[in-house]
Amino acid sequence: MAEDTGTVTGISGGCQCGAVRYRAGMAPRYVHYCHCRMCQRAVGNIFATLVPVRKDSVAWTGAPSFFRSSSKATRGFCPACGTPLSFAYDDSDWICFTLGSLDDPAAVPPVIHYGIESQVPWFHMDDGLPREATEEASQFLEGLESYQRRDAF
């Protein structure tokens, strides 16, 4: 991981209702937009904006619930209000918090777009940031099985 956020030395945030809060005592690294289909479904939007920190730097107040969205990762959320809070690969030392759940989301700007193969075609962000397809971005994807439902009405 690279691309730290400069002067930010830690982050804090939480859910809408206040039942779950978190604090990380380190600067986030490689804040990013993820356009992959799994992130779209997980956050209910056309992309997720994720803020990575080391798992061992995180302290929780209140207990999040976790949904195993695939054979390799979990997604944290508030069990009371449903706010999406985190994403983490099982075999990684890192957890990503959702940018919108931070107390000061403006303090940690994204530096790259991932999952561009799933970016909706009518959405364009002319921010000059690099873009990578999902398969270029992660060593954690080999053998991944999605547990998200794909049913259509």
Buried (B, 14 or more C-beta within 10 A) or exposed (E): EEBBBEEBEEBBBBBEEEBBBBBBBBBBBBBBBBBBBBBBBBBEEBBBBBBBBBEEBBEBEBEBBBBEBBEBBBBBBBBBEEBBBBBBBEEBEBBBBBBBBBEEBEBBEBBBBBBBBBBEEEEEEEEEEEBBBBEEBBEBBEEBEBEEEEEEE
